[in-house]
Amino acid sequence: MQQDTYQEEIDLTAQLRDAAESGDAELLNALLDPLPYSEALRELLTLSPEQRDIVLSLVSPELAAELVEEAPHELGADLIERLEATRAVEIFDELDSDVQADLLGDMSDADAEAILSEMDAQDAEDVRRLVEYDDDTAGGLMMSEVFKFSDTQTVGNVLKELASEDDDFDRYRGQHPYIMDSQGRPVGVVSLRGLLTAKRSMALTSIMVEPMTVTVDTKLETLDDIFNEHPFLGIPVVEGDGRLVGVVSRSAVSQALLERSESETLKLQGVVGDELRSMPTWLRSRRRLAWLSANIVLNIIAASVISAYEDTLTAVIAIAIFLPMVSDMSGCSGNQAVGVTMRELSLGLVRPVDAVRVWFKEITVGVINGIALGILIGLVAWIWKGQPALGLVIGLALALNTMLAVSIGGVVPLLLKRLGQDPAAASGPLLTTVTDMAGFFFVLSLATLMMPWLI
């Protein structure tokens, strides 16, 4: 069965390549349209960049838009940038404004402007405004399409519009209708159930309730709190003067939090940006080398500590066995502290001014875990090599290095944040180097002091 599935995938990929080479739009639609969008995107990425361009130029704009939206923003922007502006606009018209803004934000200014100049003037103005907002605010997360009606309308007016323009309402993602005054400010919201049960002659103002709103600069963490406290699917977003400019959805906030978490995890591992293996090799290599090159310098510094204690290592060669254990176990403890601090930073629970409080909380855990781990590895070293003094050296070194590691892991992200640096990208390399260097120093310096009992 697995062999049959694998063969089918190979056949589908071959058919896609042949259809792209021959320019068979009908066959391309027939091959990709039945697939789940994630699977269709995977098949698209097996093609060469030139073949992808052909596919996106020939399939229906609706299908092309789904493929672009399924991709990470940076990849989606690259797929769009390679197309002719007129075709790019056809695809853009099928996307919600918040997705359009995300894609344009990842494009070069020239390509973004080429697309905007081909779009409907009002739509282009809406997207330009969205691009200006920070990504982690309500303005950056909202969509400009709003399900709204005037406060002068009746229930019957709304139901008539719903019946005649139902296709347009698909883009509102389950929003309740917002009631607007003559100045464009939301003064009420009505439920769909209320519309269906009310008399058609009733004014909307008689069945509406006051809406909760957020401003365009409301932070992601605050939005998450609001959605956790209330069962809303969306919240209207207003400018400082109270004028409605968009709606931020629960799903957009959840997706933004997920993307932030994934980005921070990748940065801690030395991966910058939305790297995918479908991207140009030189681009991927350059991004990785930027992080790895800096790490070389840091590791040379750590290695110099070992060089300073060559005589101790030569006299007690057993120490070399435990050096990587001490640095690795301390690094693991430090990474736990980094992870907790990064999470609390993302949730807004700590700020750089809380560094002392965070350190005290971490060092308390570090002392307990350091002593426990030190005793454990010390006993292992003693039993393994039959030297109580060696067990004391290794155990004490691990305990001290664990305390240092959790202190660095807990506090350094806050200090980097205070200095305007990216705590996710810089904390990992700094923690690794310091725990390595300090671990080597603790083991070798303690061994030098204990030399009479180790030989």
Disulfide bonds with the S-S distance in Angstrom:
none
